Amino acid sequence: MKKNTSKGLIVFIIILIILALGTVLAIFDSKRIKDKDYSNNGNPNGSSLHYGSETKKLLRNKKDYIAALYIEGIIEEKNNTYNQKWLLSVIDKLKYDDNNVAIALYINTPGGGVYEADEVYLSLLNYKSLGKKIYVYMGPLAASGGYYISCAADKIYANRNTLTGSIGVISSQVYDLTELLETLGIESTTIYSGDNKNMGNFNEPFTEEQQDIMQAICDECYEQFLGIVVESRKLSYAKGRELADGRLYSAKQALDNGLIDEISNWNTMIENLSLAASGDLYCNVKTFKYERKPTFMESLLETMGMNIKKTAQGTVLPMYMYSVR
């Protein structure tokens, strides 16, 4: 019995070593894939534009390029798919890059912070101050802060299945738990000065005055958003106010209401932008897409998960995996 146990233990250790080596190789392979250049001209759909020898002659300067810049995920300081500092840095560098002629901005986001969205919007306007152009292509969802940023574009394109709009502002959400705490016999006291310093805390009622304070801040942000929409889309204030009630719009509804310029595809937008920015039918495209580097532990867990998935899909494990004691 001890002999069999020893053999099983040795086999188990060997298997662990093999899996560890496989994991390390997979991590290096994953890094290699992440570091390689995109070959699809920035196309979010994955298809490539193929330029023959004749079309290449149309390029006056082969160094000139359109930057396919991606904004994906919740607009905030930093998360797995979005990084405010990185995004602003890229826009600034593109502004002063003489070979960059335009930005093709791909947006797929439910929105996010007013502060961050406005920073990006102003940064894009600053980019355009040198005469460079920006076209936006909306992905599955370009709502709220996503539409806010889109307003910096010279033209807005959308896929026919895009959802956009959600022009409005949520200021805060307040929970008054005072009655619940009283029922449970819990006392919570906050020491503060200034009548409204504890405003919104769960341990005190949310007064009508405090609600008016927060509503005023919310309304101010809303008017700023509305003003940007009205100015960029050349709408009357009344029309803009009518559209900006927080609802989502389909691509067709957005087009009919003047919130976007065209329902089309990415390749068509790139061709139109190339003509507008460089005077040529085709222009080189470079992709700028934020990808957070996973930690070693995240890469390890991801690879282990992939191995487990492969096993579940039919990869047969050696029989001794089931007999280790």
Residue, then its C-alpha position, 0 to 999 in steps of 0.5 A: m500500500k505504501k509502495n503504491t502511494s509513493k508511486g502515485l505521489i511521484v506521478f502526481i508531482i510529475i504532472l504538476i511540473i508538466l502543467a507548470l511548464g505548460t502554464v509558463l509557455a502559455i503565458f509567454d505565448s499570450k504575451r507574444i500575441k498581445d504584443k503583436d501588431y494588429s493586421n485588420n486596419g483597426n477594424p473592430n469587426g476583424s475583417s481587413l481592407h486589402y489594398g492592391s498595388e494600384t491603390k497604394k499609388l494613391l497614397r501621397n505619403k506612406k507615413d501618414y496614418i489614421a489612428a484607430l483609437y478605442i474607447e471601451g468599458i466604463i468611463e472612469e479613472k481605470n479598469n480592465t478595459y479603460n484607462q483615463k491617463w493612457l487615453l488622454s496621453v495618446i490623444d495628446k501625442l497624436k495631436y503633435d504627430d505630423n504623420n497622424v492625419a485623423i482619429a477614427l474613434y471606436i466607442n463601445t461603452p455604457g457611459g461613466g463619470v461626467y468628469e472623465a467624459d468631459e476631460v476626453y471631450l475637451s482633449l479631442l477638441n484640443y486635438k482638432s484645433l490643429g485642423k485634424k479630423i475625428y470620425v466616431y464609429m459606435g459599437p453595440l452601445a455608445a450611451s451617456g458618457g459615450y455619446y458625450i465624447s462622440c459629440a467631439a467628432d466631425k461625423i458620427y457613424a453607427n452600426r445598424n444595431t447600435l444603441t446610443g443616447s441616454i442623454g442625462v445625468i445621475s447625480s447620486q443615490v441616497y439610502d435613509l436607514t434611520e428607521l431600520l437602525e432604530t428597529l434593530g436597536i443600533e445607534s450610529t452618530t457622525i460628529y460634524s460641523g456644517d448643517n449639510k456636511n453629513m448629507g447623504n449619510f445612511n444614519e440621518p434623514f435626507t432632507e428636502e434642502q439636501q435634495d435641492i442641493m444635489q438636484a441643482i448639481c445634477d441639473e448643472c451637469y445636465e445643462q452642460f451635457l445638453g449644451i454640448v449636444v445642441e451645439s455639436r449636432k446643430l439642434s435647437y435647444a427645444k429639440g435637444r431638450e426633447l431628445a435628452d430625456g435619458r432614453l436610449y435610441s436605436a441607430k435608425q431613431a438616432l439618425d432620424n433625430g439628427l443624433i448621428d450622421e450615418i448608419s454604415n460600417w467601419n470600412t466605409m467610415i475609414e475610406n470617407l475619413s481618409l478622403a476627408a483628412s488626406g485627400d486619398l482614398y486609402c490611408n494607413v491605419k494604426t490601432f491604439k487600444y488599451e489592454r491592461k497587463p494581467t498579473f502573474m497570478e491572473s495569467l496563471l488562473e486564466t491558463m489553468g481555466m483554459n486547461i480545465k475547459k479543454t479537459a471538459q471538452g473531451t481531452v482525456l486525462p491519464m488514468y493515474m490522475y484518478s488513482v492518486r492516494 
